[in-house]
């Protein structure tokens, strides 16, 4: 990785509402619910880190729905694919 490269932001959608215990498996990522889905979002330093998160999702038996690179920040209204406003999950 180039030392001047900035980490990419990702948005990862998972089926179901994750418990606080499961969310602890994803440190450094913000989480919110969107209907019956959990959305993890944040910057990851490289592809290896992304694959680590995806491996953890698989190891926990979670259903991966979508991964977006260059995902918008939580202030971006284009993120609103939820039927209702997202509910923030405390971490």
C-alpha positions in Angstrom: 0.0 0.0 0.0 1.2 3.5 -0.8 2.1 5.4 2.3 0.1 8.4 1.0 -3.0 6.4 0.2 -6.1 7.2 2.2 -8.2 4.3 3.6 -11.4 3.6 1.6 -14.8 3.8 3.3 -17.0 0.8 3.1 -20.6 0.1 3.8 -21.4 -3.5 4.6 -25.0 -4.7 4.9 -25.8 -7.8 6.9 -29.2 -9.6 7.3 -30.6 -9.3 10.8 -30.1 -7.0 13.8 -26.8 -7.8 15.4 -26.5 -8.0 19.2 -24.0 -5.9 21.1 -21.9 -9.1 21.5 -21.7 -9.7 17.8 -20.9 -6.0 17.1 -17.8 -6.3 19.2 -16.4 -8.5 16.5 -16.2 -5.4 14.2 -14.1 -2.8 16.1 -13.6 0.5 14.4 -16.8 0.2 12.3 -19.9 2.2 13.0 -23.1 0.2 13.1 -26.8 1.1 12.7 -29.9 -0.9 11.9 -32.0 -0.4 8.8 -35.2 -2.3 9.1 -34.2 -6.0 9.6 -30.6 -5.3 8.5 -27.4 -4.1 10.2 -25.2 -1.7 8.3 -21.5 -1.6 9.2 -19.6 1.5 7.9 -16.2 2.9 8.2 -12.7 3.3 6.7 -10.5 0.2 6.2 -6.8 0.6 5.4 -6.6 -1.9 2.6 -8.1 -4.9 0.8 -6.7 -7.3 3.4 -8.6 -5.5 6.2 -11.8 -5.7 4.1 -11.3 -9.5 3.6 -10.7 -9.8 7.3 -14.1 -8.3 8.0 -15.8 -10.4 5.4 -14.1 -13.5 6.8 -15.4 -12.6 10.3 -18.9 -12.2 8.9 -18.7 -15.7 7.4 -17.2 -17.3 10.5 -20.0 -15.9 12.6 -22.6 -17.4 10.2 -24.0 -14.0 9.2 -25.7 -13.4 5.9 -23.8 -10.8 3.8 -26.2 -8.8 1.7 -24.0 -6.0 0.1 -20.6 -4.4 0.2 -20.1 -0.9 -1.1 -16.8 0.8 -1.6 -16.5 4.5 -1.3 -19.7 4.4 0.9 -21.1 7.8 1.9 -20.6 9.1 5.4 -23.5 9.0 7.8 -24.2 12.7 7.0 -24.9 11.9 3.3 -28.6 11.7 2.6 -28.0 9.3 -0.3 -27.3 6.6 2.4 -31.1 6.6 3.2 -32.1 3.3 1.6 -33.9 2.5 4.9 -37.7 2.6 5.0 -37.3 4.6 8.2 -34.4 6.6 9.6 -31.5 4.4 10.8 -31.4 3.6 14.5 -27.9 4.1 15.9 -26.4 1.2 17.8 -24.1 2.1 20.7 -20.6 0.6 20.5 
